[in-house]
Amino acid sequence: MANSKTQCFKCNEEKITYPCKGCLKEFCLIHLTEHKQILNDELNHIANNFNELKQIINEQKQNLQTFPLIEQINQWEISSIKIIQQKAQDCRKIAMEYLPTFFNNIEKEFNDLSKQIKQIHKDNEFNEINLNYLKNQLMTISHELNNRSNISIQQDSQSFINEISIIVPKKPKFSKWKQNAITVAGRNGQGQKLNQVNSPEGIFIDQNKSIFIADCNNHRIVEWKYNAKEGQIIAGGNRQGNRMDQLSWPTDVIVDEQNHSIIIADNGNRRVIQWLNQTQQILIKNIHCFGLVMDKYGYVYVSDHKKNEVRRWKLGEYNNQGIVVAGGNGKGDQLSQLNFPTFIFVDEEQSVYVSDRDNDRVMKWRKDAKEGIIVAEGNGYGGNHNELYFVAGVIVDDFGQIYVADYLNFRVMRWCEEKDEGEIVVGGKGQGNQSNQMNGPVGLSFDDEGNPYVADIWNHRIEKFEIIL
């Protein structure tokens, strides 16, 4: 019996003990009962807290007007009204002090004119010159009275009250799309006619759903308006060359909708060139440009596949070397390096996403970061859901979900940052030219309704996948 006894955790005496499966301690029968009672008391305490919290939730749910957020809005309203009322009172005081002087001056001019009219009547000697003079004087006084040009309200564009807005947490929306695409440009085989394209690469969709295409092997930029049967040439199209009106293997295009110009990665000529109403201007020279993007502040970003870097320029300041915002540390697969960067995307916080083609991954470089982080793939090339093969176009939505044109897997993938694998959103049905297949997805863009457009390079077409609402 002595051998079966152990020390009780509570009384420290050698007794027959029983283990507690929760804390794994040994208790004698008396203290085991006591231990269970302690646990019961704690459970009751938790249950009471639960009921109290439930009551609080119900009370707040029934009385939304007393919710702290609403009270903050109410307090902002009261404070702002007080500021506005005080400002109005100050302005009224200034106006009331000035207006008597204003009307005294008007009356003085009016009285002077009245004397002149009476004198003319008395003398009874007047002609057209006198009448015109009186008319002009009346018009002048009337103009001063009605326009009050020397006293007015000046409104400052700077707000003198603190503006507020409600920030609601965004919940990722995992959209789905029809798997059979609609061909919206091309569809007539490889060629250089206006209803054809030849190896399209970068694409840009504007607010009117017009599609701007870097028609690479035709050395031109074409615009296909919404539902158009053919495109129109808006840059290049004068055979391959390096004249100002020519292009050579353009790989990407963006539209600066503020000044209605287009900016082109003229890859074969190693330059970034702007076209504005058929007038050309070279913005950046001697750069192996591939991808282009413009952020909301007007900065232009360009990927250089030879120097394995992405640089940023301020709009209108292209005479300098720009600033390296990704890569720039030679070719390689380290977090500070890139290996043939192609398409790029910049988010609201000026983080740069780079399709690191020959590393089969997508990198994210936060603003002013010295190295990037892998946000898609990083497991070597392949066709599994945790792999990519020869990445191309990249787009990031408002929820941070990353869409990648997975070129040699003939699919478009969606990756969420910090996830181990992605998911196929369109394609993935093998190489082909059917409406649910692709043969080299390269350029990738979305319209404002959330429909993805894919430049299907070797099928020489642009595909649109409609969203399922």
Residue pairs with C-beta under 8 A, 6 or more apart in sequence:
2 14
4 16
5 14
5 15
5 16
5 17
6 14
6 15
6 17
6 26
7 13
7 14
7 15
7 17
7 26
8 14
8 15
8 17
8 26
8 27
8 28
8 31
9 25
9 26
9 27
9 31
10 27
10 28
10 31
10 34
10 35
11 28
11 30
11 31
13 28
15 28
15 29
16 28
16 29
17 26
17 27
17 28
17 32
18 26
18 27
18 28
18 29
18 32
19 25
19 26
19 27
20 26
20 27
20 32
20 35
22 39
27 34
27 35
60 66
60 67
64 70
69 166
73 164
76 162
76 164
79 161
80 161
80 162
83 160
83 161
84 161
87 160
91 153
95 151
98 151
99 151
102 148
102 150
102 151
106 141
106 144
106 145
109 137
109 140
109 141
109 144
110 141
113 134
113 137
113 138
113 141
116 134
116 137
117 134
120 126
120 130
120 134
170 398
170 399
171 399
172 399
172 400
172 401
172 416
173 399
174 401
174 414
175 450
175 467
175 468
176 425
176 467
176 468
177 425
177 426
177 451
177 452
177 465
177 466
177 467
177 468
178 465
178 466
178 467
178 468
179 426
179 429
179 436
179 465
180 435
180 436
181 426
181 435
181 436
181 454
181 463
181 464
181 465
182 435
182 463
182 464
182 465
182 466
183 435
183 461
183 462
183 463
183 464
184 211
184 224
184 453
184 462
184 463
184 464
185 197
185 200
185 211
185 213
185 222
185 224
185 231
185 461
185 462
186 195
186 196
186 197
186 200
186 456
186 459
186 460
186 461
186 462
187 195
187 461
188 195
188 196
189 196
189 460
190 196
190 197
190 198
190 199
190 460
191 198
191 460
192 198
192 218
193 230
194 222
194 230
194 231
194 232
194 233
195 229
195 230
195 231
196 460
197 213
197 215
197 218
197 222
197 231
197 460
197 461
197 462
198 215
198 216
198 217
198 218
198 460
199 215
199 216
199 217
199 457
199 458
199 460
200 213
200 214
200 215
200 216
200 442
200 443
200 455
200 456
200 457
200 460
200 461
200 462
201 214
201 216
201 250
201 251
201 252
201 442
201 443
201 455
201 457
202 213
202 214
202 250
202 251
202 252
202 253
202 265
202 291
202 292
202 343
202 393
202 442
202 443
202 455
203 211
203 212
203 213
203 214
203 253
203 443
203 444
203 445
203 453
203 455
203 462
204 211
204 212
204 253
204 254
204 255
204 445
205 211
205 212
205 445
205 446
205 447
205 453
206 212
206 255
206 257
207 257
207 448
208 225
208 226
209 226
209 447
210 223
210 224
210 225
210 226
211 223
211 224
211 453
211 462
212 221
212 222
212 223
212 234
212 253
212 255
212 262
213 221
213 222
213 223
213 224
213 231
213 253
213 443
213 455
213 462
214 221
214 250
214 251
214 252
214 253
214 264
214 265
214 443
215 221
215 222
215 250
216 249
216 250
216 251
217 249
218 236
218 237
219 236
219 237
219 239
219 240
219 241
219 246
219 247
219 248
219 249
219 250
219 268
220 233
220 235
220 236
220 237
220 247
220 250
221 233
221 234
221 235
221 236
221 247
221 250
221 253
221 262
221 264
221 275
222 231
222 232
222 233
222 234
222 237
223 231
223 232
223 234
224 230
224 231
224 462
225 232
234 262
234 275
235 247
235 250
235 253
235 262
235 264
235 275
236 245
236 246
236 247
236 250
238 245
238 246
239 246
240 246
240 247
240 248
240 249
240 268
241 247
241 248
242 248
242 269
244 273
244 280
244 282
245 280
247 264
247 266
247 268
247 269
247 273
248 266
248 267
248 268
248 269
249 266
249 267
249 268
250 264
250 265
250 266
250 267
250 268
251 265
251 267
251 289
251 290
251 291
251 342
252 264
252 265
252 289
252 290
252 291
252 292
252 343
252 443
253 262
253 263
253 264
253 265
253 292
254 262
254 263
254 292
254 293
254 294
254 300
255 261
255 262
255 263
256 262
256 263
256 274
256 294
256 315
259 276
260 276
260 277
261 274
261 275
261 276
262 274
262 275
262 276
263 272
263 273
263 274
263 283
263 292
263 294
263 300
264 272
264 273
264 274
264 275
264 292
265 272
265 289
265 290
265 291
265 292
265 302
266 272
266 273
266 289
267 288
267 289
267 290
270 285
270 286
270 287
270 288
270 289
271 282
271 283
271 284
271 285
271 286
271 287
271 289
272 282
272 283
272 284
272 287
272 289
272 292
272 300
272 302
272 318
273 280
273 281
273 282
273 283
274 280
274 281
274 282
274 283
283 300
283 313
283 318
284 302
284 313
284 318
284 322
287 302
287 304
287 311
288 304
288 305
288 306
288 307
289 302
289 303
289 304
290 303
290 304
290 305
290 341
290 342
290 343
291 301
291 302
291 303
291 310
291 341
291 342
291 343
291 344
291 355
292 300
292 301
292 302
292 303
292 344
293 300
293 301
293 344
293 345
293 346
294 300
294 301
294 315
294 346
295 301
295 346
295 350
296 348
297 350
298 314
298 315
299 312
299 313
299 314
299 315
299 346
299 350
300 312
300 313
300 314
300 315
301 310
301 311
301 312
301 313
301 325
301 344
301 346
301 352
302 310
302 311
302 313
302 322
303 309
303 310
303 341
303 342
303 343
303 344
303 354
304 310
304 311
304 341
305 340
305 341
305 342
305 357
307 327
307 328
308 327
308 328
308 329
308 330
308 331
308 332
308 337
308 338
308 339
308 340
308 341
309 324
309 326
309 327
309 328
309 338
309 341
310 324
310 325
310 326
310 327
310 338
310 341
310 344
310 352
310 354
310 365
311 321
311 322
311 323
311 324
311 325
312 322
312 323
312 325
313 320
313 322
313 323
325 352
325 365
325 367
326 338
326 341
326 344
326 352
326 354
326 363
326 365
326 372
327 336
327 337
327 338
327 341
327 354
329 336
329 337
330 337
331 337
331 338
331 339
331 340
332 338
332 339
333 339
333 359
334 371
335 363
335 371
335 372
335 373
335 374
336 370
336 371
336 372
338 354
338 356
338 359
338 363
339 356
339 357
339 358
339 359
340 356
340 357
340 358
341 354
341 355
341 356
341 357
342 355
342 357
342 391
342 392
343 355
343 392
343 393
343 394
343 405
343 443
343 444
344 352
344 353
344 354
344 355
344 394
345 352
345 353
345 394
345 395
345 396
346 352
346 353
347 353
347 396
347 400
349 366
349 367
350 367
351 364
351 365
351 366
351 367
352 364
352 365
353 362
353 363
353 364
353 365
353 375
353 394
353 396
353 402
354 362
354 363
354 364
354 365
354 372
354 394
355 362
355 391
355 392
355 393
355 394
355 404
356 362
356 363
356 391
357 390
357 391
357 392
360 377
360 380
360 381
360 387
360 388
360 389
360 390
360 391
361 374
361 376
361 377
361 378
361 388
361 391
362 374
362 375
362 376
362 377
362 388
362 391
362 394
362 402
362 404
362 415
363 372
363 373
363 374
363 375
364 372
364 373
364 374
364 375
364 417
365 371
365 372
375 402
375 415
375 417
376 388
376 391
376 402
376 404
376 413
376 415
376 422
377 386
377 387
377 388
377 391
377 415
377 422
379 386
379 387
380 387
381 387
381 388
381 389
381 390
381 408
382 388
382 389
383 389
383 409
384 421
385 413
385 421
385 422
385 423
385 424
386 420
386 421
386 422
388 404
388 406
388 409
388 413
388 422
389 406
389 407
389 408
389 409
390 406
390 407
390 408
391 404
391 405
391 406
391 407
392 404
392 405
392 406
392 407
392 441
392 442
392 443
392 444
393 404
393 405
393 441
393 442
393 443
393 444
393 445
393 454
393 455
394 402
394 403
394 404
394 405
394 444
395 402
395 403
395 444
395 445
395 446
395 452
396 402
396 403
397 403
397 446
400 416
400 417
401 414
401 415
401 416
402 414
402 415
402 416
402 417
403 412
403 413
403 414
403 415
403 425
403 444
403 446
403 452
404 412
404 413
404 414
404 415
404 422
404 444
405 412
405 441
405 442
405 443
405 444
405 454
406 412
406 413
406 427
406 441
407 440
407 441
407 442
408 440
409 427
409 428
410 427
410 428
410 429
410 430
410 431
410 432
410 437
410 438
410 439
410 440
410 441
411 424
411 426
411 427
411 428
411 438
411 441
412 424
412 425
412 426
412 427
412 441
412 444
412 452
412 454
413 422
413 423
413 424
413 425
414 422
414 423
414 425
415 421
415 422
416 422
425 452
426 452
426 454
426 465
427 436
427 437
427 438
427 441
427 454
429 436
429 437
430 437
431 437
431 438
431 439
432 438
432 439
433 439
433 459
435 463
438 454
438 456
438 459
438 463
439 456
439 457
439 458
439 459
440 456
440 457
440 458
440 459
441 454
441 455
441 456
441 457
442 454
442 455
442 456
442 457
443 453
443 454
443 455
444 452
444 453
444 454
444 455
445 452
445 453
446 452
446 453
447 453
449 467
450 467
451 464
451 465
451 466
451 467
452 464
452 465
453 462
453 463
453 464
453 465
454 462
454 463
454 465
455 462
456 462
456 463
